[in-house]
Every structure is written in structure tokens, then in C-alpha cells.
Amino acid sequence: MHFDDRLDTVLRQPVRGREIARVQYVQLLDLLGKTEAGQAGSALDPAYERLSALTAELTAPDREKLLRGSGIKLRNPALVAFLAEDDTAIASAAIAAAELEEQQWLDLVPALPVAARGVLRHRRDLGPAVEMRLERLGIVDRGLPPTEVDEAGTGAAEVEEIRIDEVGIEEIEVDAADVTAPDAPQPKPERESSIGELVRRIETYRKSHPTAAVFNTSDAPRLPLGDTDHMSPQLVQRFDFVTDAMGRIVRADPDCAPMVVGTSLGTLDVRRVAGSAPLPKDALRLRQPIEGQVIVLEGAPSIGGNWRIDAAPLFDAATGRYTGHAGRAHRLCIDGASGSKASEMADRMRQVLHELRNPAGAIQMASEFIQQQAGGPVTHEYRALAATIASDTATVLGGLDELDRLVKFDAGVTGLEPGEADLAACVAETAGLLEDTMAQRQSGFAADLPGTVLPVAVAKTDLERLVWRLLAVLASATGPDEKLAITLTDHAGTSRLAIDLPAALRPLGDEELFAAQANERGPALSAGMFGLGFTLRLAAAEARSAGGALRRDGGHLILELPIRTAPSANISSR
């Protein structure tokens, strides 16, 4: 590597969302932790500023988990000192991950906060010089100090140590030389008072720092310190299980086993049966798989609710005897089973599209890099291939955008932008753009448009895109010498655009017309790469989001959009 620009690469990436912040926090810790001590200076200031911004973005438990769980070794004293100024838990994790030489520890110890020095004292790999430096600064091992009092005296000091790990309570350092025996035994009520005061301090801190509290788990009992308002039970989202031959759950994941072991699948309430699959009790009796059944589990909030279960029968390898079922349960949030499933499928599809878009974008960038000779001279043959690849990936990305748009509209995540636009002017302009292309086959549109402005409650850009989809996809299906009539009317607050279907499409049924065929490829004159059926489905989804509709009426395709009730004077008539 001629030069190391990894840190600059990380800093150039914008922080968009909590997951990106976590990734960048670990990257900065890894890169800064490997930085040599001599490299510290103004060149690293942007990195520390970004680290401070991420510290404010992420909670203390998140930062501690990332620091402890990533396996990073900190060999930069400046970074260790920076992290030691953070929360006590972060300082403890940073000191545990530090790998410094003895001289570096000697230089670092005076700069550490008192609490961080106390954590450092518990490391067993420090050299004698470092331990002596800590002792001179008053940091000693906690424990009973050596007593210098008379063995026969009854006033020996009763020293009690109470240690609270990582809750932010000040650490109290006790020097043996400052401990003196009182003249008389300390009364017991005073001891109880000091313990009560410590408990009150813990309670006050937890109320004021809810994020610093330990994560609550389903099987973790908590002290009655009044902090339950900040704790919500963690819901189990899925678990694996095994049943016996009677259908009773005998094994499950550890976090939910106490709540589900002993439950009989055959006696549970079944909310929905997937297709023609048998009920769980029948599947158990017939030794058949359980597929997509929605059952109801009752019990604690962390386990109660609606669950989708899938399981397969198990048989003994030696005897072939049925031994039970093994499967997995997924939690469902059901406001209606079909609505939940549709939303879940939409989320999965959007995730798939996101995963496909990333490699396609990378391929496009690489091909453009080659085609533009950004890395040096390239032969014309390779530039031509790179240009072809860039064009193909651009088409793929456009298709993925269309799929993503359809999924969002069908799921109700997005819709057409509200606004005002003249539908008559938009139709006239789009038909004019297609006129020259259709004239080559002596085909075209015969438009009967009103001479007045017809405003609809859709933004101009979205309306132009919708009208283009309809006219372009119908124009691509016209035959020679075929004219498609267009009429535009206004009735009862709704604009109605009617377009004749081409002769090639009239024999198709409604389902066939709006269906996207698996092997269908969009023609040269089209609004998309997935063909006529997909384009019409997308246009119908866009119309529904604006309060309108796209439907077939015999030999016509009808687009209905709501009219703007109070049109503005500045509507473009283009």
C-alpha cells in the first residue's frame, strides 16, 4: 500500500441512521487504535471530532458493547485517554482493551480520571513502575487496611467495603495511613444509615440516567429501586423448539424455554390455517409437516401473542419410530392476518431490492471508471464493452426503481405528491411528444380535449410521469394505421381520461391486461423495462394513491383523478 487513506475514506462516509453510526464507531476505534503515538496531531483531529459526534449519537450501553465485542486492541495512548473521559463503563472497556508499553502507561496514568485509575489498578499485567506510580497517586487495592490498634481494644474500626460495578457511583479511595481507630465502637444505627444513603444514591442515579441501567431480560429479577418505569419487557421474536411424540414442547431456546416447555401444540388456539394444510393436532397425529399455522400462545407479555409455526416430523434413525416434531416459531403482529402478511412481504421485497441495487450500482461505477479512462489509457474495445455494461446496469437500476416504487405504492408507504396541474395540457403535450414516433407506422392519437383548464390535485411532475406511462405503453402496442381516440371529461368532481385500447390488447381479459409476464420485455417505446402489464399496474397504484383509479371499461382504459376544487390562477397550460 503506497499510502493509507482508510481513515479519510471512513470520514467521507455520511452518518445516516443508527446502524451506520455503529459501524463507523467501530471503524474509527480500529483505525485510531492502530495509530502510532507519533502520528497524533492536527491530522487526526477530524477523526476525534467524528468520534465525539458518534458518542453523542449512540447510547453508553451501545458504545460499551461495540468496544468490548469487536475485539479491538487499542495501542494508541491518546485514544485510551480520550475514551477514559467518557462514561465509567466506556473507560473500563477501553482500559481492558488497551495494549500499551510500560513507558506509555507511565505517561498516561497522570492524565487519567480518578475513576479510570481505579479500574486500571485491577489489571494484573502492569509493570512494577506503573503500580508504584498508581500507589503514589493514592490508588491502592481495595480491602481491609492493616490495623495498628491494640488487639485488646474494643474500639477496632469496622471497615465495610461496598463495591458497585459500572453504575457511575464515585469510587471512594481509602488510604491506610488515614484510618484511625475511634475511641468507642461505632453504633450499629449509623452503619445502617450509611447503607441506606448508598441505596438512595443508586436510586437517584438510575432515575436520572435511565440509559445507563443494565438491560432488562425476561428472567432477571430487579431490586425495587423505582426504575421500572424506564424498563419495558423485551418481546421474544422467534424461537426453535422440539416436541415429543405427544406434541408437547420438550426443548426450546434458553431465553423462552421456561415459558413454553410443556405446552402442547395440539391444544393451542389456531387463528389461521395456511391453504389446505392440516391443523397442528391433525399434523401431529398423521406425522405430517406443520406449515404456516398461526397459533396463540398465552402467558407473560414477552411470549404471549400470535405466532406462526413451521415444523417437520422427526424419526429415529435406527428404528424409524416417530419421536416428535422440530420447528421454529415467529411472532406476528396481527391487526388482520392478511394485512400483516402483505406488509411483511412488502418489507422483504424492499430489502431484496436494496440488496440488488448495491451491486448493480457498483458495477455501473466500475464500468464508467473504465469507459472514461479515469485510471489510465484503455483500448477502444474495452471502452466499448464498458459502455455497454454501464448502459445495461443503468437499465437494471431503472427497473429496480420501478419495482421499488410499485412496492411502496402498494404498501401505502408513499403516494403522488399533492398539488395542482392541468390534465388537459399534460395529455396534449405527451401526445405531441409521441406523434413523430407513431407517425412512422401511420398510427397516432385522436385527441378530443376541452379548451378549458382541467386542474387535478396532483403535482405537475407526478402527473406528467403518470400520463406518460399510459400513453407510451399504449402507443407501443398500436398497429399500422391505427388511431387511438382520447377523450377527457369532467363529472362530479372527477376528471375522466378515456383512451381506446389497441386492437392487439382488446382480446385480453382484465387479469391478463394487468398481469406482468415472467418473460415479457418492454418494447423500445415503453415507460418501463418490465412490459405492458407491470406498467399498467404501477400506473393503477399511482392513481389509487391520489384518490383516483385506473380501470378497464370494455375497449377503453379509464383514468380517473380528483379535480382540484379551488384551482389557482398560475396553473401551467403548456
N, C-alpha and C positions, 0 to 999 in steps of 0.2 A: 504494500500500500504506500504510494508516494506521499500522500497527505491524508490526514484523518479528519473528515468532515462530518463524522457521525453526530456530534453534538449540534452542529449547525443544522443538520437535517432534521433532528428532533425539534429544535426550536422553531423551524419554519412551519411545522405542522400546527394548524389551529386546534384549539381545545373545544370540541363540540360534543358535549354530553359527559356524563359521569364515567362511562366505561373508557372513553378516550383519555380522560384525566387520570384514571388509574394506570393505564398503560404508559402514559408519558411520565407519571411519577416514578414508576419502576425504571424506565429507561434513563431518566436523569440520575437516579441514585446509582445505577450501574455504571454510567459513564463518568460521573463525578467521583464515584468511589474508587475508580481506577486511575484517576488523575494524579500525577506526581506532585509532591508538595511544592516543587519549584515552579510549577505551572500556574499556581494560584495568582490571580491578579485581575486586572480590568477585563481580560478576555473571557473570564468565566462569570463576570457579573450578570450578564443576561440569563445565564443558566440558573443562578441562585435566585434571581428575581422571578423567573418562571416557577421555580420550586416553591417560593413563598406564595405565589398565586395559587398553585395547586394545593398547598397546605390549607389555604382558606376555603378551597372548593371541596376537599374531602374531609370526612369526619376523622377524629382521632382513632377510633377503632379500625377504620378502613386503612389508614396510613400504617398503623401498627401491624395489621395483618399482612399488608403488602411488604413491609420491611422484614418481617420475620419469615414469611412464607416463600419469598422469592429466592432465598439462598444467596443474597448479595453479600459480598465481603467488602467492607469499607477500609480502604488503605490510604485515604486522604484525611489527614487530621483536621483540615478546615471544614470538611463536610461533617465529620463527627461533632465538632464544636457547634456547627450550625444546627444539627438535629438535637443536640443536647439542650438547646434553648427552648425546644418545643415541649409538649406535654410530657409528664413523667413517664408514661408508657412508651412514648416515642423515644425519649432519651435512653430508657432501659434497653429497648430493642437495638438502638444504634450502637450503644456501648457493647452489647453482646455480639454484634456483627462486625465490630472493628478488629482489624488485624494490623496493629502498629508496632513499630520497633520501640525498644525501651526509651531511647532518647526522645522519640516523638511523644510518648506518654508523659515523660518528664516535662516537656514543653507545653503539653496540652492540659495537664491537671490544674494549674492555677487558673486557666480560663474557663473551666467547667463550673456550672452552678453547683451549689452545695448538695442538692438532691442527686445530681448526676455523679458527684464524687462518691456519695454513699453507695450508689449502685456499682460503681467501678471497684469499690473496695472488696466486693464479693467475687471478683474474678480471681481464679487461682493460678493464672499463667503470668502474673505480673512479676517483674524482677524485684529484688530487694530494694533497689534505689527508688522505684516507684512506690512501693509500700511505705518506705521511710518518708517520702515526700507527703503521702496522704496522712500519715501519723502526725507530721509536723503541722499540717493544716487542720488537725483536730478530728480527722476521720478515722475511727477505730472500729473494730468488730464489735457488734452489739452483744451484750451478755452481762453477767453479773461482774461488777468491778471487784478487784481484790480489796478485802476488808482489812482495815488497820485497827479495828476496835478491839477492846478487851473481850476475850472469849466468854468471860463470866458475866459480862454486862448484859442487861436485859433490854438495852435500847438499840440493838442492832438494826440498822436500816433495812427496811423491807423494800427491795427494789423490784418492781414488776415491769416487764417489758411487754408491750403490746405492739405487734407489727402489722401494719395494714399494707398490703402489696398493691401498688399501682392504682390508688384511688385519689391521688393528689393531695393527701394529708401531709403536712410538713413533717419531715423527719427530725427527730429530736436527738441530738448528739450528746452523749454523756461522757465527760472526762473523769477518769478515776480519781484524779487529784482533787476534783471539786466535790467529791462525795464525802460527807461527814456524817457521823452517827449522831442522831438527836439525843437529847438528854433523857427523853422518855419515849416509850413506844408510841407510834402514831396510831390514833384511834381508828377503828375499822370504818366508821361512818365516812371519814374523809376519803378513804380508799374507794368506797362505793361512789362517792361524789365525783371523783376523778374519772372513773369508768363511765358514769352516766354522762359526764361532759364530753368525753370522747365519742360516745354514741351519738350525741346531739350534733357534734361537728360533722360526723359522717353523714347524718341525715340531711343537714343543711347543704353540704356539698353536693350530694346526689340530686337534691331538688333543683339546685342552680346549675348543675352540669348533667342533664339527662343523657347526653350523647356519650359521656364518659363511663356510663354504667355498663356492666357486663351484659352481653346479650342474654336475653331470657330464653330458655329452652323449655320444651314441654314437660320434662321430668326434673327440672331444677327447682327445688323449694327455695323461697326467698324469705329473708328476715323482714319482719313488719316495720320497715323504716319509712313507710309512706311514699315510696317511689313507684307504686304500681300504676299510677296514672300515666306514666311515660312508657309503660311496657304493654305491648299487645301480643297476644299469643301467636306464635308462628304456625301457619297452616301447613300441614303436610300436603305436598303437591302430587306425589306419587310414591308407590312402594311396591316391592316384589313380595310374593307370598307363595307358600306351598301348602296344600291341603292333604288330609289323609283320605283314605278310601271312602269315608262317610261324608266328605265335603267340608269338614271343619279345618280352619286355618291352624296349622301347627307350627309354621315358621314364617317370619316376616322380617323386614328391615328393622334394625335395632331401635330407631327413633320412634317407631309406631307399634312395635311388637306387643308391648303390654296392653295396647288398646284394641288390637284386632285378633290376637291369638285366641282361639276358642270359638270364633264366630263361624257359623255355618252358612255357606253360600246358598244352600238350598232353601233357607228360611228367610232370606232378605227380601225386602220390598223391591220389586223390579219396576222401574219407571218406563223403560222403553226397550223394545225388542228390535234388534238390528235385522232388517229384512225378514227372511223366513227361518232364521236361526232358532234353535230350541231355547227354551227358558233355562236358566242356570241349573235348576233342580233336575230338569229332564236331561241336560247335557251331562250332569254328573252320573245320572242313572244309566245313560246309554254309553258312557265313556267317550263322549264326543267333545270337540273343542268348544270353548265359550268365546264368542266373537262379538265385540262391540256392545255388550249388555250394559245398561245404565242401572245401577243399584243405589240404594240409600243406606248409608252407614249412620248409626246413631251413637252418640257419645259426647266426648269432650269437643269443644269448638275446633281444636286442631285436627280432628279426624272426622267429625260429623259432616254430612252433606252428601251430594250426589257424586258418584264415581262411575267411571267407565272401566270395565274389566275385560281383559282378554287372557285366556288361559288354555293350556294344552294338556291332555291326559298324559300321565306317566305310567310306565310299565316296568316291572322288574326284568332286568336283562337275562337272568338265569331261568326264571320260571314263567315269564310272560304275564305274571299276575298284575292286575291294576293296583297301583299304590296311591293314586291321588292325582291332583292337578297342580301345575305350576304356572303362574301367570303374573301379570302386572296390572295395577290399578292406577288410573289417572283421575285427578279431581276435575270436576266440571263445575263451571259457574253458570247455572241454568236459569235464565229468565224465560225459557222456552227452548226446548232441546234443539229445534231446528235453527233458531236464531243464533244460539251459541255455536253450533257446529259450523254455520256459514261464516260467522266472524272468525272462528279459529282457522278455517280453510283459507279465508282471505289473508289473514296474518301470515300463514305459512307460504302462500303464493308470493306475497310481497317480499318475504325473506329469501325465497328462491330467486326472485328477480334481482334482488340486491346482490346475491352471491354470483349471479351470472353477469351482472353489469360490471363488476370489478375486473375480472379477467379480460372481458371484451374491451374495456377502456384501456387496459394495459397493452393489449395487442395493438390497438389503434395508435397509441402514443409511440410504441416501438417502430411501427411501420412508417409513421410520419417522420420519426427521427432519421430513419434510413433514407426515405424518399427525399427529404430536404438536405441530406448530406451534412447533418449537424455534427457528426463525429468524424468527418473526413470524406474524401472523394469516394464515390460509389459508382459502379458501372451502370450504364443505362438499363441493362436487362434487370438488374436487381432493383433499380429505382422504379421500373415499370411494375414489377411484382409487388413492391411495397405499396405503390399507389393503388393497385387492385385490392390488396388486403385492407388498406385504410378505408377504401370505398365500401367494401363488404362489411367491415366491422361497424362503420357508420350506419349502414342499413340495419344491422343487427341491433345496435343501440337504439335506433329509432323504433324498431319493432318492440323492444323491451319497454320503452317509454309508453307505447300504446297499450301494452299489456298491463303495465302498472297503472295507467290511467283508468282502464276499464275496471280493474280490481278495486281501485279507490272509489270509483263512482258506484259500483255495485254494493260495496260495503257501507256507503254513506259517509266515507271519511272526507270527501271533498265534493265540490259541485261547481257549476258555472258561476263566474263572478257576476253579481248583480250590477245593473247599470241601465243605460239606455242606448239603443241602436235602432236604425231604420232597417227593418227586414226587407222592404221592397228594394231599397237601394243596394243592399248586400246581395240579394238574389240577382239583380240586374248586372252588377259588376262581376260576380262569379260566372254567370252565364256568358258574359262577354269574354272573359279570360279563356273559356273552353271553346269558344266559337271557331277559332282558327284550326285547332286540332281536330275538331269534329267535322270541319268542312272538307277535309281530305277524303272522307268517306261519304260526302254529301248528306251527313246527318247533322243534328243540332237540336236546339231547344226552341219551342214556340211559346214565348212568354206572354201572358196576359196579366200585366201588373197594373195596379192602380196608380193614378197620377199624384196621389197624396202620400204624405209621410205616414208610415205604419210603425210606430215605436213599440218595441218589445223590451221586457225587463231583464235584458241580458247585456253584459259588457260587449263592446263592439268587437274586440279581438276574439272572444269565445264564440260569438255569433258567426263571424266570418269563417272560423275553423269548422263549425258545425255544418254550415251551408256548403262549404267546400267538400266535406266528406260525402254529403248526399249527392250533389251534382256530379262530382268527379267519378264516384263509383258507378253511378247510373250511366254516365257518358261512356265509360269503358265497356259497358255491356251492350251498347247500341249496335245495330247492324247497318249496312249500307242503305242510304236513302230513308233512314228512319228519323222521324221528328218526334220529340217528347214534349207534350204540352205541359206548361206550368201555369197554374192559377193561384192567386193569392187573394184571400178574402178575410174579412173581419166580422166576427159574430160573437156576441155575448162576452166581450172582454177577452177573447182569444183570437189570435191570428192563426190562419189555417193555410199552410202551403201544401198544395197537391201537385204531384209530379206523376206523369204516366210511367208505368213500368215498361222497360224494353221488352220486345217480343220474346227474347230468349229467357226472360225471367218469369213471364206470366204463367207458364205451366207449373212452376214450383209452388208447393204448399207453403203455408206461413212458417212452419218449423224449418223447412229446407231453405227458405229465403234468408232466415236469420241465423242459420247454423254455420259455424266455421268448420270447413272440411279439413281433415288432417293433412292432405297432400295439396291443398289449394294454395296457389301462389298468386299474389297480386299482379295484375297486368301493369303495363308501362304507365298508363293513365289511371291512377288509383290514389286513394287517400291513405293507403297503408300497405304493409307487406304481407298481411295475412288473408287477403281476399275479401270478397264482397260480404259474406255473412258476418265476419268479425267486424268489419267497418260499420255495418248497419247496427249491430249490437252495441257498439261503442256510441254511435250517434243516438240510439234509443236511450242509453244510460245517461248521456249528457242532457237530453231533453227532459228526462224524468227529474234530474236534479234541479232543473229550473222551473219545475211545476208544470211541465208540458208532457208531450208524448209523441212517439213515433210509431205508427202502426200501418198495417196494410188494409186497404179497402178495395177489394176486387182487383181491378187492374191499375190501381193508383197507390202511391206511397204518400201518406199524410203526416205532415209535421205540424204539431200544434204547440204554440208558445203563448204565455200570458202577455197581454198588452200592458204597457206602462200606462197607468191611469191618469197621471199628470205629466205629460211629456214636456221636456224642456225645449226652449227655442233654439238651442245650439246643437241639435242632433244633426250629424253629418248625413247628407244625402248623396254624396259622391256620385 
